[in-house]
């Protein structure tokens, strides 16, 4: 049940990443929170499967901070989206 905390904190970090990372116009508003929640949840899952108990501070610290990886993930997504859009404009002879 504690995984819900990791998912919520991840979604909050992802929401912050959506508004702070450049290129907000190239992605939907739910992509950031979903990315953060996914990273936080997967981190929690991996650590608990590895045997780290919920009473360990490391589990909480790591699973609450790894959603910060949403920032570079969204930046990479923005770069990829802009490159794809430019290729499509060239292919369609727009601009």
C-alpha positions in Angstrom: 0.0 0.0 0.0 2.9 2.3 0.6 3.7 2.3 -3.1 0.9 4.9 -3.5 3.1 7.4 -1.8 5.9 6.8 -4.3 3.3 7.1 -7.2 1.9 10.4 -5.8 5.3 11.9 -5.1 6.4 10.9 -8.6 3.4 12.5 -10.2 4.1 15.7 -8.3 7.7 15.7 -9.5 6.5 15.0 -13.0 4.0 17.8 -12.9 6.8 20.2 -11.8 9.0 18.9 -14.6 6.2 19.5 -17.1 6.0 23.1 -16.2 9.7 23.7 -15.7 11.2 21.8 -18.6 11.3 23.6 -21.9 9.0 22.6 -24.8 5.8 22.3 -22.8 3.9 22.9 -26.1 5.2 19.7 -27.6 3.7 17.3 -25.1 0.4 16.7 -23.3 -0.1 17.9 -19.7 -0.4 14.3 -18.4 2.9 13.1 -19.8 5.0 14.7 -17.1 3.0 13.4 -14.1 2.7 9.9 -15.7 6.4 9.8 -16.3 7.2 10.8 -12.8 4.7 8.3 -11.3 6.0 5.5 -13.5 9.6 6.1 -12.5 8.7 6.3 -8.8 6.5 3.2 -8.9 9.0 1.2 -10.8 11.8 2.2 -8.4 9.7 1.2 -5.4 8.8 -2.1 -7.1 12.4 -3.0 -7.9 13.7 -2.1 -4.4 11.0 -4.1 -2.7 11.6 -7.1 -4.9 15.3 -6.7 -4.1 14.4 -7.2 -0.5 14.6 -3.7 0.8 11.8 -3.4 3.5 9.4 -0.6 3.9 11.0 0.2 7.2 14.2 1.2 5.4 14.9 4.8 4.9 16.8 4.0 1.7 13.6 2.7 0.1 11.8 6.0 0.8 14.7 8.3 -0.1 15.5 6.6 -3.4 11.9 6.1 -4.5 11.1 9.7 -3.7 14.1 11.2 -5.5 14.3 9.1 -8.6 11.2 10.7 -10.2 13.5 13.7 -10.7 14.6 11.7 -13.7 11.4 13.0 -15.3 13.2 16.2 -16.1 15.8 14.8 -18.5 13.2 12.3 -19.8 10.9 15.2 -20.8 13.8 17.2 -22.2 14.7 14.2 -24.4 11.1 13.7 -25.4 10.9 17.4 -26.5 14.1 17.1 -28.6 12.7 14.0 -30.3 9.3 15.5 -30.9 10.8 18.7 -32.5 13.1 16.6 -34.7 10.2 14.5 -35.8 8.0 17.5 -36.5 10.8 19.1 -38.6 11.3 15.9 -40.6 7.5 15.8 -41.3 7.5 19.4 -42.4 10.3 18.7 -44.8 8.7 15.5 -46.1 5.4 17.3 -46.6 7.2 20.4 -48.1 5.7 22.7 -45.5 7.7 25.9 -44.8 
